[in-house]
Amino acid sequence: VFHALAFKEKVETEGRPIDILSYGSFVEHYGKHGQLGSALLILKECIATHGSPPGEKNLKFIRQICRSRELTDEVGLVELIGEDPIDWLREGQANLKREYSYRGRRNLDRTRNALLRI
């Protein structure tokens, strides 16, 4: 990370901002190592420079840390980078999985079969 930060400073002293992929790599690295504060600082700098956050692949670990520590509202993650695109899947697994299992739909199948027999 030290060499990457040195490169970032070198590029910025030349008057050029680093690209959004580089910011994404920084955010992902800090997220993997559990350094939420550093990751959020780099993320805010990226949004200020480019106007949008890096890709979801790079933000995955920040979302996991905030969810596990219940800091999503305190950090303002939704306002910063938007809703988690995987939330619908997590909600479906918790709430809808029962409906599509064999036990959950067997009564529906019985009524469907009864209607077809008439």
N, C-alpha and C positions, 0 to 999 in steps of 0.2 A: 504494500500500500504506500510505503514511503516513496518509492520510485514513481508510482502513478501520481501521487500528489505533487511531487517535484515537477513531473511533466506537465501537469495541469497548470501550475504556477508559471512555468516557462512559456507555455502557449498563451496564457492570459497576459503576461508581460509584453508579449509581441502585439497585443491588441486584438487578438482573435479569441472568441469563446470556444470552448470545447463542444463537441457535438452531443446530441441527445443520447446516443448509444454509450458514450463514455460516462455520462452522468448515470445512465442506467447500470453500468458495471459497478460504479462506486456504490450506488444504492443497494444493489444486490449483495455486494461484498459485506457492507456494514450490516445488512439484514441477516445474512448467514451467520455472522459472528455475534449477533445479539446486541449490536450497538445502535439502539433505536435513535438516540439523540443525534449522532453523527449522520445517520441515514436520513433523518428528517431535515437536517440542515442542508445537506446536498440536494435533497428533493426540492426544497423550497428555492434553492439557488437555481436549479434546473427550470422550475416553473417560471421564475422571474426572468431568466435568460431567454428561454425558448417559447414560453407561453403554454406549454403542455407538459404533463409528466412523461417519464419513460414508459416503455411497454409493460404490460401486466406481468410478464415473466420476471421482470426486475423488481416489481412491487410485491411479489408473492410473499416474501419473507417478512416484510414490514407488516402486511396484513395479518400474518400468522402470529407475530409477536403481539400486536395490538389486541387481537382476538383472545389470545391466551392470558394476557395480563389485564384484560377488560379495560383497555385504554383508548378504544376507538373514538368515543365521544370526547374524552378529555383532550386527546391530541387533535381532534377535528379532522380525522382522516377522510371522512366522506366528503367534506367540503374541499379538502385539498386535492384528492385524486379521484373522487367519485365512488359510486357504489361498487361493491365486489361483484364481478360478473359471474362468479361461481355460487353466489348465495342462493339462487333459485335451485341449484342442484342439491345443496345441503338441506334446504327446506323440504324439497321433494323426498329426499331420502328419509328424513325424519317423519314426515306426515303422510306421504302418499305410498310409501313402500308397502304398507299393510294392505292397501286396497288392491294392489296388483299381485299380491302373493296368492297362492292357491287357496289358502284359508280365507283370505279376504274377499275373494271373488266367487267362492263356491255357491253362495246363496244367490248371487246374481245369475250364475249359470243355470241354476235350478229354475228360476223364474223364467229365464229366456227359453229354456227347453220346454217348460210347461206351456208357454205361449205358442210355441211352434207345433205342439201336439194338438192344439185346438183346430 
